[in-house]
Amino acid sequence: MSKLEKSVQELAIALEELSVRVEKNVLAAADHGESLATSRGQAQAAQKHAGKAARELASVITDLKAMIESQKSGQHSGRKE
């Protein structure tokens, strides 16, 4: 085998190895991208649920404040009688 043929063969092997490495990296990146997309989706869902919970909690706090004020008003009017 001539020196040129051997170099071409080595180049072909190196290109094949590079191709395999690139393919592995692409697959790893795709998995990583899917993981990021999944994480983003979960974060958005969590944010949505947290927002809903915060609104519900604010509503409960408002109701409790109203009940406390109502009881205070009832106690004050009871004392005046």
C-alpha positions as CSV (number, residue, x, y, z in Angstrom):
1,M,0.0,0.0,0.0
2,S,1.4,3.4,-0.9
3,K,1.9,6.1,1.5
4,L,-1.0,8.1,-0.1
5,E,-3.4,5.2,0.1
6,K,-2.5,4.6,3.8
7,S,-3.1,8.3,4.6
8,V,-6.4,8.2,2.8
9,Q,-7.4,5.1,4.8
10,E,-6.4,6.8,8.1
11,L,-8.3,9.9,7.1
12,A,-11.4,7.8,6.3
13,I,-11.1,6.1,9.7
14,A,-10.6,9.4,11.5
15,L,-13.6,10.9,9.7
16,E,-15.8,7.9,10.7
17,E,-14.7,8.2,14.3
18,L,-15.5,12.0,14.2
19,S,-18.8,11.2,12.7
20,V,-19.7,8.8,15.5
21,R,-18.5,11.4,18.1
22,V,-20.6,14.1,16.5
23,E,-23.7,11.8,16.4
24,K,-23.2,11.0,20.1
25,N,-22.9,14.7,20.9
26,V,-26.0,15.5,18.9
27,L,-28.0,12.8,20.7
28,A,-26.7,14.0,24.1
29,A,-27.7,17.6,23.2
30,A,-31.1,16.5,22.1
31,D,-31.6,14.6,25.4
32,H,-30.4,17.7,27.2
33,G,-32.7,19.9,25.2
34,E,-35.7,17.6,26.0
35,S,-34.7,17.7,29.7
36,L,-34.6,21.5,29.6
37,A,-38.0,21.6,27.8
38,T,-39.5,19.2,30.4
39,S,-38.0,21.3,33.2
40,R,-39.3,24.5,31.8
41,G,-42.8,22.9,31.4
42,Q,-42.7,21.7,35.0
43,A,-41.5,25.1,36.2
44,Q,-44.4,26.8,34.3
45,A,-46.9,24.4,35.8
46,A,-45.5,25.0,39.3
47,Q,-45.6,28.7,38.8
48,K,-49.2,28.5,37.6
49,H,-50.2,26.4,40.6
50,A,-48.3,28.7,43.0
51,G,-50.1,31.7,41.5
52,K,-53.5,30.0,41.9
53,A,-52.6,29.1,45.5
54,A,-51.5,32.6,46.3
55,R,-54.8,34.0,44.9
56,E,-56.8,31.5,47.0
57,L,-54.8,32.3,50.1
58,A,-55.3,36.1,49.5
59,S,-59.0,35.4,49.3
60,V,-59.0,33.4,52.5
61,I,-57.1,36.1,54.3
62,T,-59.5,38.7,53.1
63,D,-62.4,36.6,54.4
64,L,-60.7,36.1,57.7
65,K,-60.1,39.8,58.1
66,A,-63.7,40.5,57.4
67,M,-64.8,37.9,59.9
68,I,-62.5,39.4,62.6
69,E,-63.8,42.9,61.9
70,S,-67.3,41.7,62.0
71,Q,-66.7,40.0,65.4
72,K,-65.0,43.2,66.7
73,S,-68.0,45.3,65.6
74,G,-70.3,42.8,67.2
75,Q,-68.4,42.9,70.5
76,H,-68.3,46.7,70.5
77,S,-72.0,47.0,69.8
78,G,-72.7,44.4,72.6
79,R,-70.8,46.5,75.1
80,K,-72.8,49.6,74.3
81,E,-76.1,47.9,75.2
